[in-house]
């Protein structure tokens, strides 16, 4: 049963579809608004150090991608409307608790509530899009969904920058709580989907068995780990970039806005790039993406070699700002080559006849990427770009004077750009591993008589 699927080639969808997309925009604004400030919040408000903040933020980001495998089964059982009501209740309370409580225990509980709430949202929204469309217009339905994701992400990060600067990072979660509360009201008033009583919900046990099967396949698991290197670098938009910019340029700079360059480039380039690579073997398109991603880190590191503001369009631009934007733009362009072909390539690594099961877990690469990327970033920042609050008073004063243009760079920050060199190495290793993987799997397929198109 579907929610009155519209006629072919129509952009008309039932109310449940549009309501679901409206609350998706709110949820993404809430999530990205807090996520990009989370490490800074954990440092300044909760009192963690760089390494501790990296571990906690990494676990948070990783679990956000793990839990939907299980909450998807639960949402089928309790119904989509009840799932979204529960989700936004959890999100509103979770984000609100981060604003009210500032010690590790309550903050950890709040983050767990956000993970649980967020894990219900994606399967319900994507499920609503599927039920509200048919084969003729499903691509349009999901294009609207992804547009809402990007608009929400862009909006959330844009709004929280002035909140952090003018009011303090401890106020950022209140914005996210408000966005979640607005979504809850919308669901209560307008979201009445037709539930699919004919579908048999997948059990948690089935989900676990499927995950064990997929992760136990060395070939498929290797692909997940290799591509995790790509996403670990992308994840630095939230892991290391915000604190790096604030420590190296100053409190009034807006890394939240720099991060918006990524979805902007994707929106501007993805159609053209998808058209370009439509006839390419998947491995070639992915190789371009994996080759570009270490270059993005090298571009970010280049600000260390520029010692004065750059003149761009009649404006003076800080070297950190300029090279961050360049590096982030390269990341977005690289994503345009990876995303259209990843699932196609992943399907070729699955055993024949089991492609559906394996593709269901193909995005586990983000789980590993977020966990590794945040933890690694924590150790790198502590070593090369430390939190000024962790320095002796004289070094703190020297750092403040340097940012104000009244002194030399403190020795503790002389090698801050090594953070990006380290991630460039991660990207280079991932690229080399991708090339070796593609060659070995193509050779193995040829020996078995399988036509290897990837």
C-alpha positions as CSV (number, residue, x, y, z in Angstrom):
1,X,0.0,0.0,0.0
2,X,1.3,3.5,-0.8
3,X,0.2,7.0,0.0
4,X,-1.8,7.7,-3.1
5,X,1.1,7.6,-5.5
6,X,0.7,10.4,-8.1
7,X,0.5,10.0,-11.9
8,X,3.7,9.5,-13.9
9,X,5.8,12.6,-14.6
10,X,3.9,14.6,-11.9
11,X,5.5,16.7,-9.2
12,X,2.4,16.4,-7.1
13,X,2.8,14.3,-4.0
14,X,0.5,13.6,-1.0
15,X,0.6,15.9,2.1
16,X,2.4,13.3,4.1
17,X,5.3,13.6,1.7
18,X,5.6,17.4,1.9
19,X,5.2,17.3,5.7
20,X,7.9,14.7,6.0
21,X,10.3,16.8,4.0
22,X,9.5,19.9,6.0
23,X,10.5,18.2,9.2
24,X,13.5,16.7,7.5
25,X,14.7,20.2,6.9
26,X,14.2,21.1,10.5
27,X,16.0,18.0,11.7
28,X,19.0,18.6,9.5
29,X,19.2,22.2,10.5
30,X,19.2,21.1,14.2
31,X,21.7,18.4,13.7
32,X,24.3,20.2,11.6
33,X,23.9,23.4,13.7
34,X,25.0,21.6,16.8
35,X,27.3,19.0,15.1
36,X,29.7,21.7,13.7
37,X,29.9,23.3,17.1
38,X,30.0,20.1,19.1
39,X,33.8,19.8,19.6
40,X,34.1,23.4,20.6
41,X,31.1,23.0,23.0
42,X,32.7,19.9,24.6
43,X,36.0,21.8,25.1
44,X,34.7,25.1,26.4
45,X,31.5,24.2,28.1
46,X,32.0,20.6,29.3
47,X,35.8,21.0,30.0
48,X,37.2,18.2,27.9
49,X,40.5,18.3,26.2
50,X,41.1,17.8,22.4
51,X,41.5,14.0,22.6
52,X,38.5,13.5,24.9
53,X,36.3,15.7,22.8
54,X,37.5,13.8,19.7
55,X,36.5,10.5,21.2
56,X,33.1,11.6,22.4
57,X,32.2,13.6,19.2
58,X,33.5,10.7,17.1
59,X,31.3,8.1,18.9
60,X,28.3,10.5,18.6
61,X,28.8,10.9,14.8
62,X,29.5,7.3,14.2
63,X,26.5,6.0,16.2
64,X,24.2,8.4,14.2
65,X,25.1,6.2,11.2
66,X,24.9,2.9,13.0
67,X,21.6,3.1,14.8
68,X,19.2,3.6,11.8
69,X,19.9,0.0,10.8
70,X,18.0,-1.0,13.9
71,X,15.5,1.9,14.4
72,X,14.3,1.3,10.8
73,X,13.0,-2.1,11.9
74,X,11.4,-0.5,15.0
75,X,9.7,2.3,13.0
76,X,8.1,-0.2,10.7
77,X,6.6,-1.9,13.8
78,X,5.3,1.1,15.7
79,X,4.3,3.2,12.7
80,X,5.7,6.2,10.9
81,X,3.7,8.8,12.8
82,X,4.4,7.5,16.2
83,X,8.1,7.1,15.2
84,X,8.4,10.7,14.2
85,X,6.6,12.0,17.4
86,X,9.0,9.9,19.5
87,X,12.0,11.0,17.4
88,X,11.4,14.8,17.8
89,X,10.5,14.4,21.5
90,X,13.9,12.8,22.0
91,X,15.7,15.4,19.9
92,X,14.1,18.4,21.6
93,X,14.9,17.0,25.0
94,X,18.4,15.9,23.9
95,X,19.4,19.2,22.4
96,X,17.7,21.1,25.2
97,X,19.7,19.2,27.8
98,X,23.0,20.2,26.2
99,X,21.9,23.8,26.7
100,X,20.9,23.3,30.3
101,X,23.4,20.8,31.6
102,X,27.2,21.3,31.2
103,X,28.8,18.3,32.9
104,X,29.9,15.2,31.2
105,X,27.3,12.7,32.5
106,X,24.1,14.7,31.5
107,X,25.7,15.8,28.3
108,X,26.5,12.2,27.4
109,X,22.9,11.3,28.1
110,X,21.7,14.2,25.9
111,X,23.9,13.1,23.0
112,X,22.5,9.6,23.3
113,X,19.0,10.9,23.1
114,X,19.9,12.9,20.0
115,X,21.4,9.7,18.5
116,X,18.3,7.7,19.2
117,X,15.9,10.4,18.0
118,X,17.9,11.1,14.8
119,X,18.1,7.4,14.1
120,X,14.3,7.2,13.7
121,X,14.1,10.2,11.4
122,X,16.0,9.1,8.3
123,X,14.3,5.7,7.8
124,X,10.9,7.2,8.3
125,X,11.4,10.1,5.9
126,X,13.0,7.9,3.2
127,X,10.2,5.4,3.8
128,X,7.6,8.1,3.3
129,X,9.2,9.3,0.1
130,X,9.2,5.7,-1.2
131,X,5.5,5.1,-0.2
132,X,4.4,8.5,-1.7
133,X,5.9,7.8,-5.1
134,X,5.9,5.3,-7.9
135,X,8.5,4.0,-10.3
136,X,7.9,6.9,-12.7
137,X,8.5,9.7,-10.2
138,X,10.5,8.1,-7.4
139,X,13.7,9.8,-8.5
140,X,11.9,13.2,-8.3
141,X,10.7,12.3,-4.8
142,X,14.2,11.5,-3.5
143,X,15.7,14.5,-5.3
144,X,13.3,16.7,-3.2
145,X,14.4,14.8,-0.1
146,X,18.1,15.4,-0.8
147,X,17.4,19.0,-1.5
148,X,15.7,19.4,1.9
149,X,18.8,17.7,3.5
150,X,21.1,20.3,1.9
151,X,18.9,23.2,2.6
152,X,18.6,22.2,6.3
153,X,22.3,21.7,6.6
154,X,23.1,25.0,5.0
155,X,20.5,26.9,7.1
156,X,21.6,25.3,10.4
157,X,25.2,26.1,10.0
158,X,24.5,29.6,8.7
159,X,22.3,30.5,11.8
160,X,24.6,29.1,14.5
161,X,27.7,31.1,13.5
162,X,26.4,34.4,14.9
163,X,24.9,32.6,17.9
164,X,28.3,31.2,18.8
165,X,30.1,34.5,18.3
166,X,27.5,36.8,19.9
167,X,26.0,34.6,22.6
168,X,28.5,31.8,23.2
169,X,28.7,28.2,22.0
170,X,26.6,27.0,25.0
171,X,23.6,28.6,23.4
172,X,23.9,26.7,20.1
173,X,22.0,23.6,21.3
174,X,19.0,25.8,22.1
175,X,18.6,26.7,18.4
176,X,18.6,22.9,17.6
177,X,16.1,22.2,20.4
178,X,13.8,24.9,18.9
179,X,14.1,23.5,15.4
180,X,13.3,20.0,16.8
181,X,10.3,21.4,18.7
182,X,9.0,23.1,15.5
183,X,9.3,19.8,13.7
184,X,7.4,18.0,16.5
185,X,4.5,20.5,16.2
186,X,4.4,20.0,12.4
187,X,4.2,16.3,12.8
188,X,1.5,16.5,15.4
189,X,-0.7,18.8,13.3
190,X,0.0,17.7,9.7
191,X,1.7,14.3,9.4
192,X,-0.9,11.5,8.9
193,X,0.7,8.9,6.6
194,X,-1.0,5.8,5.4
195,X,0.7,2.9,7.2
196,X,1.8,-0.1,5.1
197,X,0.1,-3.0,6.9
198,X,1.2,-5.5,4.3
199,X,5.0,-5.2,4.8
200,X,6.7,-7.6,7.2
201,X,8.9,-5.5,9.5
202,X,12.5,-6.7,9.6
203,X,13.5,-7.8,13.1
204,X,16.6,-6.6,15.0
205,X,17.9,-10.2,14.8
206,X,17.7,-10.2,11.1
207,X,19.5,-6.8,11.0
208,X,22.3,-8.2,13.2
209,X,22.7,-11.3,11.1
210,X,22.8,-9.3,7.9
211,X,25.4,-7.0,9.3
212,X,27.6,-9.9,10.5
213,X,27.3,-11.5,7.1
214,X,28.3,-8.3,5.2
215,X,31.1,-7.3,7.6
216,X,32.5,-10.9,7.4
217,X,33.0,-10.6,3.7
218,X,36.6,-9.5,3.3
219,X,36.2,-8.1,-0.1
220,X,33.2,-5.9,0.8
221,X,34.6,-4.9,4.1
222,X,37.8,-3.8,2.5
223,X,35.9,-1.5,0.2
224,X,34.1,0.0,3.2
225,X,37.3,0.7,5.0
226,X,39.1,2.1,1.9
227,X,36.3,4.6,1.2
228,X,36.1,5.5,4.8
229,X,39.4,7.3,4.2
230,X,37.6,9.6,1.8
231,X,34.8,10.4,4.3
232,X,37.2,10.8,7.2
233,X,38.7,13.7,5.3
234,X,35.3,15.1,4.5
235,X,34.4,14.8,8.1
236,X,37.1,17.3,9.1
237,X,34.5,20.0,8.2
238,X,33.1,19.1,11.6
239,X,36.1,17.4,13.4
240,X,39.1,19.7,13.1
241,X,38.3,22.6,10.8
242,X,36.1,24.7,13.2
243,X,38.6,24.7,16.1
244,X,41.5,25.0,13.7
245,X,40.0,28.2,12.1
246,X,39.1,29.7,15.5
247,X,42.6,29.0,17.0
248,X,44.5,30.2,13.9
249,X,42.3,33.1,12.7
250,X,40.2,34.2,15.6
251,X,36.8,34.0,17.4
252,X,35.0,36.2,14.9
253,X,35.7,34.0,11.9
254,X,32.9,31.7,10.7
255,X,34.0,28.1,10.0
256,X,30.3,27.2,10.0
257,X,29.9,29.3,6.8
258,X,33.0,27.8,5.2
259,X,31.5,24.3,5.6
260,X,28.6,25.4,3.5
261,X,30.9,25.6,0.5
262,X,30.7,21.8,0.3
263,X,27.0,21.4,-0.4
264,X,27.1,24.5,-2.6
265,X,29.7,23.0,-4.8
266,X,27.8,19.7,-4.9
267,X,24.6,21.3,-5.9
268,X,26.3,23.3,-8.6
269,X,28.4,20.5,-10.1
270,X,26.8,17.2,-9.4
271,X,24.5,17.2,-12.5
272,X,27.3,18.0,-14.9
273,X,29.7,15.5,-13.3
274,X,27.1,12.8,-13.2
275,X,26.5,13.4,-16.9
276,X,30.3,13.3,-17.5
277,X,30.9,10.0,-15.7
278,X,27.7,8.2,-16.8
279,X,29.5,5.9,-19.2
280,X,32.7,5.6,-17.1
281,X,33.5,2.3,-15.3
282,X,32.7,3.0,-11.6
283,X,36.3,2.4,-10.6
284,X,37.5,5.2,-12.8
285,X,35.1,7.8,-11.4
286,X,35.9,6.7,-7.8
287,X,39.6,6.9,-8.6
288,X,39.2,10.6,-9.6
289,X,37.4,11.2,-6.3
290,X,40.1,9.4,-4.2
291,X,42.8,11.3,-6.1
292,X,41.2,14.7,-5.4
293,X,40.6,14.2,-1.7
294,X,44.2,14.4,-0.5
295,X,44.6,17.5,-2.6
296,X,41.9,19.2,-0.5
297,X,43.9,18.7,2.6
298,X,47.1,20.0,0.9
299,X,45.2,23.1,-0.1
300,X,44.1,23.7,3.5
301,X,47.7,23.4,4.6
302,X,48.9,26.0,2.1
303,X,47.7,28.9,4.3
304,X,50.8,28.3,6.4
305,X,52.9,29.6,3.4
306,X,50.8,32.8,2.9
307,X,51.9,35.5,5.3
308,X,49.6,38.4,4.4
309,X,45.9,38.8,3.6
310,X,44.9,38.1,0.0
311,X,43.1,40.6,-2.2
312,X,40.1,39.0,-3.7
313,X,37.3,41.0,-5.5
314,X,38.5,44.2,-3.7
315,X,38.4,42.5,-0.3
316,X,41.2,41.5,2.1
317,X,40.8,37.8,2.8
318,X,42.6,35.9,5.6
319,X,44.8,33.1,4.2
320,X,43.0,30.6,6.5
321,X,39.7,31.6,5.0
322,X,40.9,31.5,1.4
323,X,42.6,28.1,1.6
324,X,39.8,26.6,3.6
325,X,37.3,27.6,1.0
326,X,39.5,26.2,-1.8
327,X,40.1,22.9,0.1
328,X,36.4,22.5,0.9
329,X,35.4,23.2,-2.7
330,X,37.8,20.5,-3.8
331,X,36.1,18.1,-1.4
332,X,32.7,18.9,-2.8
333,X,33.9,18.4,-6.3
334,X,35.4,15.1,-5.4
335,X,32.2,14.0,-3.8
336,X,30.4,14.6,-7.2
337,X,32.6,11.8,-8.7
338,X,32.3,9.4,-5.8
339,X,28.6,9.5,-4.9
340,X,27.0,8.6,-8.3
341,X,29.2,5.5,-8.8
342,X,29.8,4.2,-5.3
343,X,26.7,2.0,-4.9
344,X,27.2,0.6,-8.4
345,X,30.8,-0.3,-7.7
346,X,29.8,-1.7,-4.2
347,X,27.2,-3.9,-5.8
348,X,29.9,-5.6,-7.9
349,X,31.8,-6.6,-4.7
350,X,28.8,-8.5,-3.3
351,X,28.2,-12.2,-3.9
352,X,25.9,-12.9,-6.9
353,X,22.3,-12.7,-5.8
354,X,23.0,-11.0,-2.5
355,X,23.4,-7.4,-3.8
356,X,20.4,-6.1,-2.0
357,X,21.6,-7.3,1.4
358,X,25.1,-5.9,0.9
359,X,24.0,-2.5,-0.5
360,X,21.9,-2.0,2.6
361,X,25.1,-1.8,4.6
362,X,27.3,0.0,2.0
363,X,27.2,3.3,4.0
364,X,28.8,1.7,7.0
365,X,31.9,3.4,5.7
366,X,30.7,6.7,7.3
367,X,30.5,4.9,10.7
368,X,34.2,4.1,10.5
369,X,35.1,7.4,8.9
370,X,33.5,9.5,11.6
371,X,35.0,7.4,14.4
372,X,38.5,7.4,13.0
373,X,38.4,11.0,11.7
374,X,37.3,12.7,14.9
375,X,39.6,10.6,17.2
376,X,42.6,11.2,14.9
377,X,41.8,14.9,14.7
378,X,41.7,15.1,18.5
379,X,45.3,13.8,18.8
380,X,46.5,16.0,15.9
381,X,45.0,19.2,17.3
382,X,46.4,18.5,20.7
383,X,49.9,18.0,19.2
384,X,50.0,20.7,16.6
385,X,47.2,23.2,17.2
386,X,46.3,23.0,20.9
387,X,43.4,24.6,22.7
388,X,44.7,28.0,24.0
389,X,43.0,27.3,27.3
390,X,45.4,24.3,27.8
391,X,48.5,26.5,27.5
392,X,50.4,28.3,30.3
393,X,49.2,31.9,30.9
394,X,52.1,33.5,29.1
395,X,51.5,31.4,26.0
396,X,47.8,32.2,26.1
397,X,48.6,35.9,26.2
398,X,51.1,35.5,23.3
399,X,48.4,33.7,21.3
400,X,45.8,36.4,21.9
401,X,48.3,39.1,21.0
402,X,49.2,37.2,17.8
403,X,45.6,36.9,16.7
404,X,45.2,40.7,17.3
405,X,48.2,41.3,15.1
406,X,50.3,42.5,17.9
407,X,52.9,39.8,18.2
408,X,54.6,36.8,16.7
409,X,53.0,33.3,16.3
410,X,53.6,31.3,19.5
411,X,55.8,28.3,19.0
412,X,53.0,25.9,19.9
413,X,51.2,26.8,16.6
414,X,54.2,26.9,14.2
415,X,53.3,23.4,12.8
416,X,49.5,23.7,13.0
417,X,49.2,22.9,9.3
418,X,50.7,19.4,10.0
419,X,47.1,18.5,10.8
420,X,46.3,18.8,7.1
421,X,49.4,17.0,6.0
422,X,48.4,14.1,8.2
423,X,45.0,13.9,6.5
424,X,46.6,14.3,3.1
425,X,48.6,11.1,3.9
426,X,45.3,9.4,4.9
427,X,43.9,10.4,1.5
428,X,47.0,9.2,-0.4
429,X,46.9,5.8,1.4
430,X,43.2,5.5,0.6
431,X,43.8,6.3,-3.1
432,X,46.6,3.8,-3.3
433,X,44.5,1.2,-1.6
434,X,41.6,1.9,-3.9
435,X,43.8,1.3,-7.0
436,X,45.2,-1.9,-5.6
437,X,41.7,-3.1,-4.6
438,X,40.3,-2.4,-8.0
439,X,43.1,-4.2,-9.8
440,X,43.0,-7.3,-7.5
441,X,39.2,-7.6,-7.7
442,X,39.1,-7.1,-11.5
443,X,41.8,-9.9,-11.8
444,X,39.9,-12.2,-9.5
445,X,36.7,-11.6,-11.4
446,X,38.4,-12.3,-14.7
447,X,39.8,-15.6,-13.4
448,X,36.2,-16.6,-12.4
449,X,34.9,-15.5,-15.8
450,X,32.9,-12.6,-14.3
451,X,32.6,-9.6,-16.5
452,X,34.3,-6.9,-14.4
453,X,32.9,-3.5,-15.4
454,X,34.2,-1.6,-12.3
